[in-house]
Amino acid sequence: MSPVNPFDDAATARAVVDGSGTLREWNEGARLLLGHPAAEVVGRPAADLLADDRDGTPPGSDDDRWNGTLALRHRDGHTVSVWVLAHRRPASDGAPATWLAVTPLESGPRPEDDPLVRAALTQSPCAMMIFDDRLLLRGVNDAMARLMGLPPDRVRGLRATDFGDRPQNAELERRMRRVLATGRRHDMQTRLKAVGESRAHAWNARIAPLTDADGRVCGVCVSAHDFTEQHRARERLQLVNEASVRIGTTLDVTRTAQELADVCVPALADFVSVDLLDPWEHGGEPATVVEPPVGLRRTAHRSVTEDCPQTVAETGRLDVYPAGSPQAECLLSGQAIVASVAYGDLERWLRWDPVRLRRVEEYGIHSTMSVPLQARGTTLGVAVFTRFRRPDPFTHDDVLLAEEVSARAAVCIDNARRYSREREATLTLQRSLLPRWLPPTAAVQAASRYLPAARSGVGGDWFDVIPLSGMRVAMVAGDVVGHGIPASATMGRLRTAVRTLADIDLTPDELLTHLDDLVVRLSEESGDDRAGEVGATCLYVVYDPVSRHCSMARAGHPAPVLIPPDGPPELVALPSGPPLGVGGLPFESAEMELREGSVLALYTDGLVESRDRDTDAGQALLREALAAPADSLDAACDRVLHTLLPSGDAADDVALLLARTRGLPAGQVATWDIPADPALVAPVRKQVLDRLSDWNLLEATFTAELVVSELVTNAIRYGSPPIRLRLIHDTATLICEVSDTSHTAPHLRRARTWDEGGRGLLLVAQLTQRWGSRHTTEGKTIWAELGLLDDAE
């Protein structure tokens, strides 16, 4: 069936009048009614068609729809009394608003005489309309007439689009035409406000074909069912379901509060604010009992209008709510409080705050609802729901819905608060365990970065630079399995263990072996459950600036990247070794010579591994970032993080340590082979003094002479030849080392008053910054460090 232009349908008289009262359109039905052809009346005032003795009043300027009886003048001069339905048509594309006036010409048989209408009226008790095969209204029952607010005996012969210019009318006519064409029933749901009611209802219109005795479709029956309550129940269920999906997507308190406000606007309220108790007022914990006045910090808000003009508090602002305020009272009672202008209590509740009261009057706020946010026996804050655009106040069902959504949000906020507190505690613990600054050494120039995981929680990544004897330096990078406080605590224990083992100058493979035993013991002490198992990876590097010799070993950790002074970055070929905690498996060291100015990059797997790329691709990207020139090691660290983590968020902890090697010039090192003869100690002292004079270190001669004398004498007396003395210095430190082939370690003791000896090492300990011994493959070395800057001052 081809669509028919409703305006040209001659079964109904139609005319269009503009805002000035001039006739703009005139159809054939209007000509049949009053005898005037369109050419005679279009462009003339519509008032010319009114008879002098008219018995009706046309619509006023404030009306949107009007119906009544008008006395109109026929072309031949007689008066025609006509019932007219007129409705305002909104302007479009800049055109002025117009009125469409309609009246039916064919009223058809009366309902009680029309078998089609009589059959339909007996089939359904609901609000009904009957349309024929031309989609002209043939009849309505009393329920539909009350819904439309029109007399049922006057509207017969009109189309659905004649009742108003709303989109629902055009959609209804389109669906009725489909029913006529297919013979199949269709349903249509819409929201309509009945005449005389302030709130729109939800209607389900069932459009069913009507057939004659031969089965031919000869009309359409439209029955409307008010399912407002079911629709509201569905909306409430949908809001609860949406809240469970949208609220709590992150473990961020502010974001979760904002999600609560976003979900409820405009579904439940026109404006929502979320204010949380300031945890600092309760020792960092939410309160279990709240007493007014209550300090609440604005965390989030949302409005149906832009820029939230209804709000009186900016995000982050702390306001104090006294006793008698709805926020304080709802927190005190633990129950939602509803205030409404209709009941006269909104002004009473807001009397304590003139600013809020002025906002109520300015924006027409008529109803508010304050709901406490409570979870796990603690009070977190309050959510305030406000209506000013929706005309209906909050109902009991709205209160239940707000309490349900707020309860879900409170649990998510509490989860976020607990996570934030644990994360902050873990970060604080980890910051206290990680080095706050890298010690300056003569061996390397170092820079580092640490980036905690953005989502999975802080882990156990760490790095360290440890000064060793002989101006050597140890560099460490490690990663403890797991996240949170246990991983950070384990990291602290392992870092302490590495520093302790480094102090006794173990080789990298020996150090990792002892560290592996420690991790096994920690895992055994943590319990029998697998959740208590401890595992870690570690990379340990030792560099000697005198010999430029480097040794390293790793336990399941990513291999370091070496950037030569004049070559591309390369991954160091280093045996992997098992992770710490496996137990019983060996570790292998690698030895290499490093030219001065080489850069070593130590890092954890969080830098190179991600969901978007594998480890190989990450390491290739790391080498690419390290290959680009940089003004400093700090700039190189920043470029590496920007290249591999452009968003700034890491899925796992990231630790990065860059170290540029330095070489100690041969002129700053002096070595003597000492015969095992006590009589030759004096000449050795003379040679030392001469060398210190050559180095312009005369301020250290007295202390150095005593230290050398004691260490050499002890080596001759208790050690085994050959004996070697070595002096090393830089701008800040002078180091004295005496080596022999004995493996017996010296012990510091306090000599008694009548003892003739035993005071040598005590004297060395008092005169030097630090001293110690280290075992070598040939024997042992006793060393002592003297500070040059302190002596110069």
Disulfide bonds with the S-S distance in Angstrom:
none
